[in-house]
């Protein structure tokens, strides 16, 4: 891997039913995140993967906007994102994310309109997650049999 390449790793482990724990080995201080499907499939004890994807898109956009504002010396009092992942059936009848709507709101005490407009035109292009999702991400899946060390504890 060269200096222009990075990785983001997550470990997801089945707890029970459709509830999983997602941990982040590259960020040891980060708490595990509980993922779960809503009822009637799961118990709804955490966000489902579609909601986590929506959070990743919103978090990335809010972070990119905040960075641009900071570099333009426009320190925001607040940056908020409300994200909706729309889920619909595809041609084969399978549920898929059909679109993601993001509403960003920000509070800036003193606004230099020219610098704000520049950030509005730039920030999305620097959002790793949103731009990757927009252009489609190749996903390679490898399935292997479980060894004793990986079996979940009862």
N, C-alpha and C positions, 0 to 999 in steps of 0.2 A: 504494500500500500504506500502511495506517495503522499507528500505533504498536502496535496489538494484533495485527498480522500479521507473521509471519516466514517465511522459507524455509529449506530445507535442500537443498543441491544436491550431486549426485553425477554424475560423468562416467564412463561405462562404455565401454571400447574393446576390441574383439576383438583378441587377440594371435595365437592360432592354435587350430585345432580348436574346442573349447568353452571355452577359457581366455580370460578377460577381465581387464583391469586396471580397477579402480574407484578413481577419485581424487576428492578432496573440495576443490573450488575455494575454498570459503569457509573452509577450514582448511589453508592452504598448508604448514604444518609436518607435517601428517598424511601418513604414508607411503601409497602406493597399496596397495590390497588386491587380491590375486589371487583371482579367482573361477573355479571349474572344476567341471564335473560329475564325479561318480565314474565309475570304469570300469564298464561297457565303453563308455559314451558318451564320457566325457572321460578325462583323466589323473589326476584327483583331486589336482591340485597346489595346491588351495585349497578353502575351503568353497564349497558350492553356495549358490544364492540362498535356499533354504529354511533352511539353517543360519544365514545372515546375518540373516534375518528373526527366527529364534529368538534370536540374539545381541542383536538390537535390542530385542526384548521383555524379555529378561532384564536387559540393561544398563539399560534405562529403569526397570524395577521396582526393581532394586538401587539405582540412583541416587535414585529417589523415596523409598525407604525410608531411605537414608542421610541425605538432606536432612531428613526428618521427625525422625529420631532426633537429628540435630544441633540442630535448632530446639528440641527438647524437652530439650536438655542431656544426652543419653544418647549419649556418644561411643562408637561401636562399635570393638572391636578387629578385627573381621572381618565382612564381608558377602559372601556367596557365593550365586550363582544357578546351578542346574543346569537347563537348559532342553531339553525334547524336543519337536520338531515332529513330530507323527504325520502320516504321508502315506498316503493311501488313494485308491482309485479312486472317482470319482463315478459318477452314473447313466449318463453317456456313456462311461465307461471311461477317463477322463482322470485322471491323478494330481493330487491337490489336497491342501493342508494341511487335515486334518480336525480338528485340535485342537492346542493347545500346552499342555504341562504345565510348570509352573515350580515348582521347589523352592528356596525361599530359606532360608538359614541365617545366623544372626548370633551374634556373641559380644559381649556387653556386660558389662564388669567389675562395675558396680554397677547393679542394675536397680530402678528405681522402677516398679513394676508398673502403676500408673495411667497414667503417661506412655507406657509401652510399649504398653499396650492402646489408647490414643488413636492412636498411630502405626499400629497394626495396622488400625484402622478407616479411616484417612485416606489412606495413601500410594498406594494403587492409583488413586484418583481423580485424582491429579496426574501420573500416568504418561502422557505424550503418546502414545507408540507403542502401548502395550497397549490403552488406551481407544479409540484410533482403529481398531486391528485388530478389537477386539471389536464395534464398531459398523459395520464395513465402511467402506472408504475408496474414494471414487470415483476411478477411474483413467482419465485421458484419454490416448489414445495417438495420436501424430501420426507418420506415416511419410513421409520425403522421400528423394529421390534424393541420392546422395553427390556432392559436388564433389571436385576433385582434392586440395584441402587436407585432406580428411577420410579419404582412402584410407589404409589401413594400410601401413606400410612392410614390404617383403619381407625 
